[in-house]
């Protein structure tokens, strides 16, 4: 790769670049103005009770606005639970006309993005419901933080793509067991 780029002055496609000599599956993640990171994008879907309902590990660095469509987290929820959620709320990066149209096609009543861009408008039954969903989305940041730090998916020492995926999924399962255990204990008190 270095020879092609530096000596032959060839533009090497991202798919052919190596970002880690130890873990060949590592992707470069561009986070807008926040800089560049290395690893993989992990998409999570959660429910009212803070259980993680779906987890998708994305290869490459696709735009967030393209992720919810096709085989995104909503599809994971549909496969696992047999129906699409009535409401969905996502980070502002997911705001796109394609995602709104996809949501309407899934007969979702409320489609809310944390921040909207341009002419994209949230689809919601009421302003109150939209604000409730945005507050719930802010609470999901705690779930993400807990998974990153408490279950250590921010740094994975398991080698290889297959093992990386297993590590993330085992962490999600462990997190869900803890949430369910807390609920059982709270119900018995």
Secondary structure, DSSP 8 states (H G I E B T S, - for coil): -HIIIIIS-----GGG--S-SS-TT-EEEE-GGG-EEEE-EEEEEE-TTS-EEEEEEE-S---GGGTSTTTSHHHHHHHHHSS--SEEEE-GGG--HHHHHHHHHTT-SEEEESS--TT---B-S-HHHHHHHHHHHHHHHHHHHHHHHTS--SS--S-SHHHHHHHHHHHHHHHHHHHHHHHHHHHH-
